[in-house]
């Protein structure tokens, strides 16, 4: 895969002739930022709340997703199985929400959100390869080939470009929060370019909303 080139937003300086004027502008900007804070859509929140309750840890609801994906989770989420076609929660308190759209001759859009409530290290996957008709299997990191970090709304995420299992051929962002490991990834596939996938990931990361487990 191509190397990732990140374009970070420019630093905006507040330069004022009168100190009080600059303070007023800063206060206005702060209020605008709070007003613009994303929220988990009302129809989507119950499904994400179910996951948070199951793993007894926070989860991230995506307030924005690339068209035509939706973050509404339909059905019950259960340990050891699938809650609908796109959601699984495991006894180790990890979860995977896989959101996908595909159409013949048009391509696909595929986004994964994961959480590992009880671990900080990158998990291990089994890589399989055939050589001269023989199957070889070896353990490898599920996320590798780190290409720097990105920052959005208080989250500092490592960027991985070689990933396994459900995240194969995805660009993946991973970060830590409150003793857990969380990831967000998107498949690099037509009709999306690599640059478009990176732009989508930035926007999704910027619009993640924490959903706390019910007490």
N, C-alpha and C positions, 0 to 999 in steps of 0.2 A: 504494500500500500504506500501511497505517497506520504511524505512527511507533512506534518500539520504545521501550517503557518497561522499564527494567531494575531489578530488585530485588536489590541486592547483599546478601550475608549480613551480619548485624550483627557488630560487633566485640565479642569476648568478652574482658573484662578479668580478669586474675588478681589478686584482692585478698586478702591473707592477713594475719593477725595475727602469724604466726610465719614468718620467711623460709624456714626449712627446709621447712615445710609446703607453701608455694607451689612451691618447687623440686621437691618430690616429685610434686606434681600435674602440673607442666609435663613432667617426665620421663615420667610415665605417659601423658600425652596424646601425646607424641612417639612413644612406642613403639606406641600404638594407631594413630596415623596411618601409621606404617611398615607395620604389620601389615595395614592396610586398603588399601594401595597396589594399584591394579588390575594385572591381568596379562592378556596376550593368550591367549585360550583355546587349548588344545593343538591342537584340530582346525582352528583358524583360522590359526595361526601359519605353517605352511608356505607358504600362498599369499602372505602379506604378506612373508615372507622372500624369496620369488622376486622380488617387485617391488623390494625393497631391493637384491638382488644385481644385477638388471638395470640399475638406474639408478646403482649405486655410491654410494648415499646413504641416510640413514635414511628410514623411512616410519612412519606412525602407524597402528597396529592399533586398532580401536575395541573396547574390552573390553565396552562396553554399546551396544546398538542398540535402537531402539523396535520392539516387536512388530509384525509377525511377521518382521522382517528378520533375516538371519544374516550374519556376517562371514566365513563359510567360502568361500574362493575355490577353485573346482573347475576343473582343467585347467591347461595350460601358459600362462604369460604370455610373449608374444613381441613384439619391436619391430615397430611399424608395423601392428599388427593387434589383434584381440581375443583375450584369454585367457578363453574362455567368453563368455557374453552380456553380462557386466557390467564387464569389465576391459580397458583399453587402455594400452599403454606406447609412447611415441613416441621417435624417434631423438634428440630434443633433451633426453632424460632427464626428461620430464614424464610423469605418469600420471594416469589417472582410474579410480576404482572407483565404479561406479554401482549402488546397491542399491535395488531397487524391488519393491513389491508392489501389485497393483491387482486389484480385483474389481468387476464390473458392479453398479451400484446401491449399492455400499458405499463406494467411494472408493479412495484410494491412499496409500501411504507410500513416500517416495522420498528417499534420502539419498545425497549425493555426497561422496567424499573425493578430493582432488587434491593433487598435489605437483609443484613445478617446481624441480628440484634445482639448475639453473644460472642462476636469475634471482631478483631481488628485486622488480622492478617488476610492477605489475598488467598482465597480457597484454592484447592488443588483439583484439576480435572485430569481425565485420562485421554491422552492423545493416541489415536490409532492410525497406523500406516501400513500399507502392503509393500513388501519388497521381495521380488522373485516368487510371488505367489504365497508368501508367508505373512501372517498378520503380526505386527509388532505393536505392543501397547506400553506406554510409559507415562508416569505422572508428570504433569507440567502445570505451571501457574494458570489459573483460569483467565487472568488478565496480565498482559506483559507488553514489552516494548513501550515503556513510558516515554512520552514526548512532552515534558513540561507540565505546567499547571495552568488552570484558569480560575478566575474569581468572579463570583456573581452573588450579590445580596448576602454577604457574610459567609458564603461557602467557598472554600478553597479545594478544588478537585484536581486530582492527577488525571492526565490524559493517557489512555492506553489504546494502541492501534492493532495489537495482535491478541485476539480473544477467542475463547473456546465455547463449545456447547451452544446454548441459545444466543450467545453474543458473538458467534462466528461471523466474520466480515463486518462487524460493527466497529464504530468509534465509540469508546466507552469512557465516561467520567466517573471517578470513584473518590469518595471522601469519608471522613469519620465524623460521627456525631454521637455524643453521650455514650461512649463505649461500644458503638456499633459501626459497621461498614455499610455504606449505601452506594448504589451505582445507578447510572442512567446511560443508556446506549441507544444508538440508532444504526440501522443497516445502511451501508453504502451500496445502493442499487438503483437502477433506473426506475422512475424518471429523475431521481435525485443525483446531483453531483456531490463529490466529496466536500466541496466548499459549502454547498447548501446544507448538507448534513451537519457540518460544524456550526453553521449559523443557527440551525434548528436547535442543536444541543445547548448553545448559549442562551437562546430564548427560553427553552424549557427549564434550564437550571435557574434562570432569573425569575421564573414563575412557579417554583416549587413552594408548596404550603405544608407546614408541619401539621399533622393530625395526631394529637396525643391520645393514648389509650384511656378509656373511661375508667374512672376510679370506683 
